[in-house]
Amino acid sequence: MARRTSFEGPPTMLKSLLLFSLPLACLAGTIRKLQERQISGPMGIDVSHFQGTIDWTSVAANGISFVFIKATEGTTFLDPDFSDNYIGATDAGLIRGGYHFAHPDISSGATQATYFLAHGGGWSADGITLPGMLDIEYNPSGDECYDLSTSAMVSWIQDFSNTYESQTGRFPIIYTTTDWWTTCTGNSALFANDNPLFIAHYASSIGTIPAGWSFATFWQYSDSGANPGDQDVFNGSAAGLKLIAQG
């Protein structure tokens, strides 16, 4: 998902995770500072219909623990492979969740959160479902910031986040890049207390993260690898990943 997306065009995904309603003190020892390609944490991927048919049994056998699966984009696009991917990942024993590619220029944050929730983006306290992820990043077909001011963009993200939380009791994960976040939100620190951070940065180290967050919970470190889709790592232990899914 770390590719620029358009409606029915290649998906993108840039993300993050604080620990929602869980106090950070409860997760002492499960979260650590991401340093040089911290591969010791649980490994994951993010995928969409662009990956085609996925052999989820092989993915699990390759050591993947979690996956984010594209569900929706804007208010008109449903990923045609979402159900197959979600069921396949579940049957393979992976912790999984859906993600929404945002188009802040076409409708409100509340409208898009509602659309996402109605089409696979929900959360349940079953221990295997991650809270939904908001993929908020570069406009694939126009102005980088969707012709919104930094204040308008922050308001849009708040609208999406608050709507999602009101329906699920969990704040969504925010996937982004530091460059986009700095440019299009003015490097807002307003979300660091509630929304886990999923950062996309393809390098040997994670680099600078957006204001407010002291760490990224997920890191997308490559757009290709041994498994389908983008390659991700969780900044913590398997027990910590399970806690996030449990709520």
Salt bridges, closest charged atoms under 4 A:
ASP46 OD2 - LYS15 NZ 3.28
GLU73 OE1 - LYS70 NZ 2.51
GLU73 OE2 - HIS103 NE2 2.84
ASP79 OD2 - HIS49 ND1 2.75
ASP105 OD1 - HIS103 ND1 4.00
ASP230 OD2 - ARG3 NH2 3.16
